Structures are given as structure tokens and as C-alpha cells.
Amino acid sequence: MQGLQYQVDKEPLLNIPLVDTDDKAIKKKIIHCVDDLLQLYPVRDTALFSGRKNIENNILYLEREINKLVYELYGLTAEEIAIVEKNS
């Protein structure tokens, strides 16, 4: 905080390890999952209770698939994945 305003220093942001890949298959899978999620979220909010659980299960599945792809991109080990998932 700087007075009543938040101060964001660029240095910590520059140290975030962002990954880029040329693997078109992984990119395509992530895009497909995100597109599906974007279609499911609004439907879930208006679904009847009986259908909402199925939609929520589909959302959880897609979110897990995205997580797996990101773990693969970053080359995380099983131990590192366990740490990430424990803290999420």
C-alpha cells in the first residue's frame, strides 16, 4: 500500500515464469476446453437443479483437463503437481 492506493511493482511481475509453446496440439486442446467452458458457465447459471449437477461435472472435467495441459507445458513433476493442487 502506498497511502490509500495499492502499489504494484513491475519487478515481481517480470519474474513470473510464463511459458510459450510451439506445440499446436496442446494449444488447440486448451482453446477447445476454454471454448467449451465459456459455453457451459452461462448454461449452468440458468439450468434447473437436475441438470445443473451434470453441467458442473462437465465444468470440473474441463478445468482438470486444462490443468493437466498446463502442468505438461511447465514440465511439472508429480510432486510439484501435488503441491499446486494442495494449495488451490
N, CA, C and O atoms as a MOPAC input file, in Angstrom:
PM7 MOZYME 1SCF
protein

 N      0.85000 1    -1.18200 1     0.00000 1
 C      0.00000 1     0.00000 1     0.00000 1
 C      0.88800 1     1.23600 1     0.00000 1
 O      1.90600 1     1.31300 1     0.68800 1
 N      0.46500 1     2.16900 1    -0.78200 1
 C      1.12400 1     3.47000 1    -0.77700 1
 C      0.01800 1     4.48200 1    -0.52000 1
 O     -0.69700 1     4.88800 1    -1.43600 1
 N     -0.11300 1     4.88400 1     0.74200 1
 C     -1.25500 1     5.70700 1     1.12300 1
 C     -2.49900 1     4.84000 1     1.09400 1
 O     -2.54300 1     3.78700 1     1.73000 1
 N     -3.51100 1     5.28000 1     0.35800 1
 C     -4.73900 1     4.51100 1     0.21700 1
 C     -4.78000 1     3.71400 1    -1.08200 1
 O     -5.78500 1     3.07500 1    -1.39600 1
 N     -3.68700 1     3.75400 1    -1.83100 1
 C     -3.64700 1     3.06600 1    -3.11900 1
 C     -2.69400 1     1.88000 1    -3.06000 1
 O     -1.68800 1     1.89300 1    -2.35000 1
 N     -3.04400 1     0.86400 1    -3.82500 1
 C     -2.14700 1    -0.28100 1    -3.94100 1
 C     -1.00100 1     0.06800 1    -4.87300 1
 O     -1.18400 1     0.71800 1    -5.90200 1
 N      0.15900 1    -0.37200 1    -4.49400 1
 C      1.33400 1    -0.16400 1    -5.33600 1
 C      1.73000 1    -1.50400 1    -5.93300 1
 O      1.92100 1    -2.48400 1    -5.21200 1
 N      1.85000 1    -1.54000 1    -7.23900 1
 C      2.26300 1    -2.76100 1    -7.91900 1
 C      3.62900 1    -2.50600 1    -8.53600 1
 O      3.77900 1    -1.67000 1    -9.42700 1
 N      4.61500 1    -3.23400 1    -8.05200 1
 C      5.95700 1    -3.11100 1    -8.60600 1
 C      6.09300 1    -4.06600 1    -9.77700 1
 O      5.61800 1    -5.20000 1    -9.72000 1
 N      6.73500 1    -3.61100 1   -10.82900 1
 C      6.83300 1    -4.45100 1   -12.03200 1
 C      7.83400 1    -5.58300 1   -11.87100 1
 O      7.70100 1    -6.60800 1   -12.54000 1
 N      8.81900 1    -5.43700 1   -11.01600 1
 C      9.86500 1    -6.45500 1   -10.89400 1
 C      9.32700 1    -7.83600 1   -10.51800 1
 O      9.69000 1    -8.81500 1   -11.17000 1
 N      8.47700 1    -7.95500 1    -9.49500 1
 C      7.94300 1    -9.29300 1    -9.19000 1
 C      7.12200 1    -9.86300 1   -10.35100 1
 O      7.14300 1   -11.07000 1   -10.59500 1
 N      6.40800 1    -9.00200 1   -11.05900 1
 C      5.61300 1    -9.47600 1   -12.19400 1
 C      6.50200 1    -9.99700 1   -13.32100 1
 O      6.15600 1   -10.96400 1   -14.00000 1
 N      7.63500 1    -9.35600 1   -13.50900 1
 C      8.55700 1    -9.79300 1   -14.56300 1
 C      9.19700 1   -11.13800 1   -14.24600 1
 O      9.69200 1   -11.82100 1   -15.14300 1
 N      9.18700 1   -11.51800 1   -12.97600 1
 C      9.80600 1   -12.78800 1   -12.57500 1
 C      8.84400 1   -13.97500 1   -12.62400 1
 O      9.23700 1   -15.10100 1   -12.31700 1
 N      7.58800 1   -13.73400 1   -13.00800 1
 C      6.63600 1   -14.83900 1   -13.12200 1
 C      7.02900 1   -15.67200 1   -14.33900 1
 O      7.14800 1   -15.14000 1   -15.44300 1
 N      7.23000 1   -16.97400 1   -14.14300 1
 C      7.68600 1   -17.81500 1   -15.25600 1
 C      6.54600 1   -18.16600 1   -16.20500 1
 O      5.79200 1   -19.10800 1   -15.96000 1
 N      6.42600 1   -17.41100 1   -17.28100 1
 C      5.41500 1   -17.69200 1   -18.29500 1
 C      6.02100 1   -18.60000 1   -19.34400 1
 O      7.18600 1   -18.45700 1   -19.71400 1
 N      5.21900 1   -19.53200 1   -19.81800 1
 C      5.71100 1   -20.49000 1   -20.79300 1
 C      4.98700 1   -20.25500 1   -22.11900 1
 O      3.80800 1   -19.90400 1   -22.15300 1
 N      5.71500 1   -20.45600 1   -23.18800 1
 C      5.13200 1   -20.41600 1   -24.52200 1
 C      5.52600 1   -21.71400 1   -25.20500 1
 O      6.59100 1   -22.26900 1   -24.93700 1
 N      4.68900 1   -22.17600 1   -26.05900 1
 C      4.97700 1   -23.43700 1   -26.71800 1
 C      4.64800 1   -23.35100 1   -28.19700 1
 O      3.78000 1   -22.58600 1   -28.61800 1
 N      5.35200 1   -24.14300 1   -28.96400 1
 C      5.04500 1   -24.27200 1   -30.38100 1
 C      4.18400 1   -25.50700 1   -30.63200 1
 O      3.85500 1   -25.82100 1   -31.77600 1
 N      3.82300 1   -26.20300 1   -29.55600 1
 C      3.03100 1   -27.41600 1   -29.67500 1
 C      1.58300 1   -27.04200 1   -30.00000 1
 O      0.80300 1   -26.69300 1   -29.11400 1
 N      1.24900 1   -27.12200 1   -31.26200 1
 C     -0.08200 1   -26.71300 1   -31.71900 1
 C     -1.18200 1   -27.61700 1   -31.15700 1
 O     -2.30600 1   -27.16000 1   -30.95100 1
 N     -0.87800 1   -28.87200 1   -30.91200 1
 C     -1.88400 1   -29.79200 1   -30.37900 1
 C     -2.31600 1   -29.37800 1   -28.97500 1
 O     -3.50600 1   -29.38800 1   -28.65900 1
 N     -1.34700 1   -29.01600 1   -28.13600 1
 C     -1.68300 1   -28.58900 1   -26.77200 1
 C     -2.46300 1   -27.27700 1   -26.81100 1
 O     -3.45300 1   -27.11500 1   -26.09800 1
 N     -2.01600 1   -26.35100 1   -27.64000 1
 C     -2.73400 1   -25.08300 1   -27.76700 1
 C     -4.17600 1   -25.33000 1   -28.20500 1
 O     -5.10600 1   -24.73200 1   -27.66400 1
 N     -4.35500 1   -26.21000 1   -29.18400 1
 C     -5.68800 1   -26.49900 1   -29.70000 1
 C     -6.57300 1   -27.12200 1   -28.62700 1
 O     -7.75500 1   -26.79200 1   -28.53300 1
 N     -6.01200 1   -28.02500 1   -27.81300 1
 C     -6.78200 1   -28.65300 1   -26.73700 1
 C     -7.21000 1   -27.62500 1   -25.69400 1
 O     -8.35400 1   -27.62700 1   -25.23700 1
 N     -6.27700 1   -26.74400 1   -25.32300 1
 C     -6.60800 1   -25.71700 1   -24.32900 1
 C     -7.69900 1   -24.79800 1   -24.86000 1
 O     -8.65400 1   -24.48900 1   -24.14700 1
 N     -7.56300 1   -24.36500 1   -26.09800 1
 C     -8.56100 1   -23.47700 1   -26.70600 1
 C     -9.92300 1   -24.16200 1   -26.74100 1
 O    -10.94300 1   -23.54200 1   -26.44200 1
 N     -9.93600 1   -25.44100 1   -27.10500 1
 C    -11.19600 1   -26.18700 1   -27.17700 1
 C    -11.84600 1   -26.27400 1   -25.78500 1
 O    -13.05200 1   -26.06600 1   -25.65000 1
 N    -11.05800 1   -26.57500 1   -24.77000 1
 C    -11.58700 1   -26.66000 1   -23.40300 1
 C    -12.13300 1   -25.31900 1   -22.93600 1
 O    -13.20400 1   -25.25800 1   -22.33200 1
 N    -11.40800 1   -24.25200 1   -23.21100 1
 C    -11.85500 1   -22.91600 1   -22.79600 1
 C    -13.13700 1   -22.54000 1   -23.52600 1
 O    -14.06100 1   -21.99700 1   -22.91900 1
 N    -13.20000 1   -22.82300 1   -24.81900 1
 C    -14.43100 1   -22.54800 1   -25.57100 1
 C    -15.61600 1   -23.29200 1   -24.97500 1
 O    -16.70000 1   -22.72700 1   -24.82300 1
 N    -15.40600 1   -24.56800 1   -24.63500 1
 C    -16.48000 1   -25.35300 1   -24.02500 1
 C    -16.89100 1   -24.76900 1   -22.67600 1
 O    -18.08000 1   -24.69300 1   -22.36400 1
 N    -15.90500 1   -24.35700 1   -21.87400 1
 C    -16.21900 1   -23.75100 1   -20.58000 1
 C    -17.04200 1   -22.47900 1   -20.74000 1
 O    -17.99900 1   -22.24800 1   -20.00100 1
 N    -16.66300 1   -21.66500 1   -21.70500 1
 C    -17.38000 1   -20.41000 1   -21.92300 1
 C    -18.83000 1   -20.64800 1   -22.32700 1
 O    -19.69000 1   -19.80000 1   -22.09000 1
 N    -19.10000 1   -21.78600 1   -22.92900 1
 C    -20.48100 1   -22.12500 1   -23.27100 1
 C    -21.22900 1   -22.71700 1   -22.07800 1
 O    -22.44000 1   -22.54100 1   -21.94900 1
 N    -20.50400 1   -23.41900 1   -21.20900 1
 C    -21.16000 1   -24.09400 1   -20.08100 1
 C    -21.50800 1   -23.16300 1   -18.92300 1
 O    -22.54400 1   -23.33900 1   -18.28200 1
 N    -20.65700 1   -22.17400 1   -18.64600 1
 C    -20.90500 1   -21.31800 1   -17.48100 1
 C    -22.28000 1   -20.64100 1   -17.53000 1
 O    -23.01600 1   -20.71000 1   -16.54600 1
 N    -22.65100 1   -19.99400 1   -18.63100 1
 C    -23.97300 1   -19.34400 1   -18.62800 1
 C    -25.12700 1   -20.35100 1   -18.56400 1
 O    -26.16900 1   -20.05900 1   -17.97800 1
 N    -24.95000 1   -21.51400 1   -19.15600 1
 C    -25.99000 1   -22.54300 1   -19.13800 1
 C    -26.17700 1   -23.06100 1   -17.71000 1
 O    -27.30200 1   -23.29400 1   -17.26800 1
 N    -25.07900 1   -23.23400 1   -17.00500 1
 C    -25.15600 1   -23.71300 1   -15.61500 1
 C    -25.97300 1   -22.75200 1   -14.75800 1
 O    -26.77300 1   -23.17700 1   -13.92500 1
 N    -25.77000 1   -21.47000 1   -14.96700 1
 C    -26.43900 1   -20.47400 1   -14.13900 1
 C    -27.94700 1   -20.45300 1   -14.33900 1
 O    -28.68100 1   -20.00000 1   -13.46100 1
 N    -28.41400 1   -20.93600 1   -15.47800 1
 C    -29.84800 1   -20.91300 1   -15.75000 1
 C    -30.47500 1   -22.31200 1   -15.73900 1
 O    -31.68300 1   -22.45000 1   -15.92900 1
 N    -29.66100 1   -23.34200 1   -15.51800 1
 C    -30.16200 1   -24.72300 1   -15.56800 1
 C    -30.98900 1   -25.05300 1   -14.34300 1
 O    -30.79500 1   -24.50000 1   -13.26000 1
 N    -31.91500 1   -25.97000 1   -14.55100 1
 C    -32.67600 1   -26.49700 1   -13.42500 1
 C    -31.75300 1   -27.33600 1   -12.55900 1
 O    -30.71000 1   -27.80300 1   -13.01700 1
 N    -32.13500 1   -27.52100 1   -11.32800 1
 C    -31.27800 1   -28.24100 1   -10.38100 1
 C    -30.85900 1   -29.60500 1   -10.90700 1
 O    -29.70300 1   -29.99700 1   -10.74200 1
 N    -31.76900 1   -30.33500 1   -11.53300 1
 C    -31.46100 1   -31.69100 1   -12.00400 1
 C    -30.37800 1   -31.69100 1   -13.08100 1
 O    -29.56500 1   -32.61400 1   -13.12800 1
 N    -30.35200 1   -30.69600 1   -13.92900 1
 C    -29.34800 1   -30.63100 1   -14.98200 1
 C    -28.08100 1   -29.90900 1   -14.56700 1
 O    -27.03500 1   -30.05800 1   -15.20000 1
 N    -28.17500 1   -29.13700 1   -13.51800 1
 C    -27.03000 1   -28.32500 1   -13.09000 1
 C    -25.85400 1   -29.19300 1   -12.64400 1
 O    -24.70100 1   -28.85300 1   -12.90800 1
 N    -26.13300 1   -30.30700 1   -11.97400 1
 C    -25.06000 1   -31.17900 1   -11.48100 1
 C    -24.25500 1   -31.74700 1   -12.64600 1
 O    -23.02900 1   -31.82300 1   -12.56700 1
 N    -24.91600 1   -32.14300 1   -13.71000 1
 C    -24.23100 1   -32.67100 1   -14.88700 1
 C    -23.34900 1   -31.59900 1   -15.52600 1
 O    -22.21700 1   -31.87400 1   -15.92100 1
 N    -23.86600 1   -30.39400 1   -15.62300 1
 C    -23.09200 1   -29.28400 1   -16.19100 1
 C    -21.88800 1   -28.98500 1   -15.30900 1
 O    -20.78900 1   -28.76400 1   -15.81800 1
 N    -22.08000 1   -28.97500 1   -14.00300 1
 C    -20.96900 1   -28.71400 1   -13.08100 1
 C    -19.90700 1   -29.80500 1   -13.18400 1
 O    -18.71500 1   -29.51200 1   -13.09400 1
 N    -20.31900 1   -31.05100 1   -13.37100 1
 C    -19.35000 1   -32.13600 1   -13.56800 1
 C    -18.55100 1   -31.93100 1   -14.85900 1
 O    -17.34500 1   -32.17400 1   -14.89200 1
 N    -19.22400 1   -31.48700 1   -15.90800 1
 C    -18.51900 1   -31.20400 1   -17.16600 1
 C    -17.52400 1   -30.06300 1   -16.99500 1
 O    -16.41900 1   -30.10500 1   -17.53600 1
 N    -17.92200 1   -29.04900 1   -16.24200 1
 C    -17.02700 1   -27.91500 1   -15.98100 1
 C    -15.79700 1   -28.38800 1   -15.21200 1
 O    -14.67100 1   -28.04000 1   -15.56900 1
 N    -16.00400 1   -29.17200 1   -14.16600 1
 C    -14.87300 1   -29.68800 1   -13.38500 1
 C    -13.94300 1   -30.52700 1   -14.25200 1
 O    -12.72200 1   -30.42400 1   -14.13400 1
 N    -14.51200 1   -31.35500 1   -15.12100 1
 C    -13.69800 1   -32.17700 1   -16.02700 1
 C    -12.84000 1   -31.29700 1   -16.92700 1
 O    -11.64000 1   -31.53200 1   -17.06600 1
 N    -13.44800 1   -30.28500 1   -17.53500 1
 C    -12.70100 1   -29.40600 1   -18.43900 1
 C    -11.62200 1   -28.63000 1   -17.69600 1
 O    -10.51800 1   -28.45300 1   -18.21300 1
 N    -11.93000 1   -28.16900 1   -16.49400 1
 C    -10.93000 1   -27.44700 1   -15.70300 1
 C     -9.75400 1   -28.35600 1   -15.36100 1
 O     -8.60400 1   -27.91800 1   -15.38800 1
 N    -10.03100 1   -29.61100 1   -15.04100 1
 C     -8.94400 1   -30.56600 1   -14.75400 1
 C     -8.10500 1   -30.82900 1   -16.00400 1
 O     -6.88200 1   -30.93900 1   -15.92300 1
 N     -8.75700 1   -30.92700 1   -17.14700 1
 C     -8.02800 1   -31.14200 1   -18.40000 1
 C     -7.09900 1   -29.97000 1   -18.69800 1
 O     -5.95500 1   -30.16800 1   -19.10600 1
 N     -7.58500 1   -28.76500 1   -18.49500 1
 C     -6.73900 1   -27.57800 1   -18.69900 1
 C     -5.55900 1   -27.61900 1   -17.73600 1
 O     -4.42400 1   -27.35300 1   -18.13100 1
 N     -5.81800 1   -27.94900 1   -16.48300 1
 C     -4.73800 1   -28.04500 1   -15.50200 1
 C     -3.67900 1   -29.05000 1   -15.95200 1
 O     -2.48400 1   -28.76400 1   -15.88900 1
 N     -4.11600 1   -30.22900 1   -16.40500 1
 C     -3.16700 1   -31.24100 1   -16.86400 1
 C     -2.31200 1   -30.73000 1   -18.01400 1
 O     -1.10600 1   -30.97300 1   -18.05400 1
 N     -2.93600 1   -30.02400 1   -18.94700 1
 C     -2.19200 1   -29.48900 1   -20.09200 1
 C     -1.18200 1   -28.43400 1   -19.64200 1
 O     -0.06000 1   -28.38800 1   -20.14700 1
 N     -1.57700 1   -27.59600 1   -18.70000 1
 C     -0.65300 1   -26.57200 1   -18.19100 1
 C      0.49600 1   -27.22900 1   -17.43300 1
 O      1.64700 1   -26.81300 1   -17.56600 1
 N      0.19000 1   -28.24900 1   -16.64000 1
 C      1.25500 1   -28.97200 1   -15.93600 1
 C      2.24200 1   -29.55800 1   -16.94500 1
 O      3.45400 1   -29.52600 1   -16.73300 1
 N      1.71600 1   -30.08400 1   -18.02900 1
 C      2.56800 1   -30.65900 1   -19.07700 1
 C      3.43800 1   -29.58200 1   -19.72500 1
 O      4.62400 1   -29.80000 1   -19.97400 1
 N      2.84400 1   -28.42400 1   -19.99500 1
 C      3.60800 1   -27.32600 1   -20.59700 1
 C      4.77100 1   -26.89200 1   -19.71300 1
 O      5.86300 1   -26.60100 1   -20.20100 1
 N      4.52600 1   -26.85400 1   -18.42300 1
 C      5.55600 1   -26.42900 1   -17.48300 1
 C      6.48500 1   -27.57100 1   -17.07200 1
 O      7.46900 1   -27.34900 1   -16.36600 1
 N      6.17400 1   -28.78600 1   -17.50900 1
 C      7.01300 1   -29.92600 1   -17.17200 1
 C      7.03000 1   -30.23700 1   -15.69000 1
 O      8.06800 1   -30.61700 1   -15.14800 1
 N      5.89200 1   -30.08000 1   -15.02700 1
 C      5.83800 1   -30.32000 1   -13.58500 1
 C      5.90500 1   -31.81200 1   -13.27300 1
 O      5.35500 1   -32.64300 1   -13.99600 1
 N      6.58000 1   -32.12300 1   -12.19800 1
 C      6.65000 1   -33.49900 1   -11.71900 1
 C      5.38500 1   -33.80300 1   -10.91800 1
 O      4.61500 1   -32.89900 1   -10.59100 1
 N      5.18100 1   -35.07200 1   -10.60700 1
 C      4.01900 1   -35.46600 1    -9.80200 1
 C      4.04200 1   -34.77600 1    -8.43900 1
 O      2.99900 1   -34.37900 1    -7.92000 1
 N      5.23500 1   -34.63600 1    -7.86600 1
 C      5.35800 1   -33.97300 1    -6.56600 1
 C      4.97500 1   -32.49700 1    -6.67300 1
 O      4.28500 1   -31.97000 1    -5.80100 1
 N      5.41500 1   -31.83700 1    -7.73000 1
 C      5.08100 1   -30.42000 1    -7.91900 1
 C      3.58600 1   -30.23700 1    -8.16300 1
 O      2.98100 1   -29.28800 1    -7.66400 1
 N      2.99700 1   -31.14500 1    -8.92900 1
 C      1.56000 1   -31.08900 1    -9.18100 1
 C      0.79600 1   -31.24300 1    -7.86800 1
 O     -0.19300 1   -30.54600 1    -7.64000 1
 N      1.24600 1   -32.14300 1    -7.01200 1
 C      0.59700 1   -32.35500 1    -5.72100 1
 C      0.63700 1   -31.07600 1    -4.88100 1
 O     -0.33600 1   -30.74100 1    -4.20600 1
 N      1.74500 1   -30.37800 1    -4.92700 1
 C      1.87000 1   -29.12500 1    -4.17800 1
 C      0.90300 1   -28.08300 1    -4.72100 1
 O      0.21000 1   -27.41100 1    -3.95700 1
 N      0.85800 1   -27.95300 1    -6.03800 1
 C     -0.04000 1   -26.98100 1    -6.66700 1
 C     -1.48800 1   -27.29800 1    -6.32200 1
 O     -2.24500 1   -26.40400 1    -5.94400 1
 N     -1.87200 1   -28.54000 1    -6.44700 1
 C     -3.26500 1   -28.90200 1    -6.21100 1
 C     -3.63100 1   -28.82900 1    -4.73000 1
 O     -4.78200 1   -28.55700 1    -4.38900 1
 N     -2.67800 1   -29.06600 1    -3.86900 1
 C     -2.93200 1   -28.95000 1    -2.42900 1
 C     -3.20700 1   -27.49500 1    -2.05500 1
 O     -4.01400 1   -27.22000 1    -1.16700 1
 N     -2.54100 1   -26.57200 1    -2.72800 1
 C     -2.66300 1   -25.15600 1    -2.41200 1
 C     -3.76100 1   -24.43600 1    -3.20400 1
 O     -3.92900 1   -23.22300 1    -3.07700 1
 N     -4.49500 1   -25.17800 1    -4.00800 1
 C     -5.53800 1   -24.49900 1    -4.78900 1
 C     -6.91200 1   -24.69500 1    -4.20900 1
 O     -7.89100 1   -24.18400 1    -4.75500 1

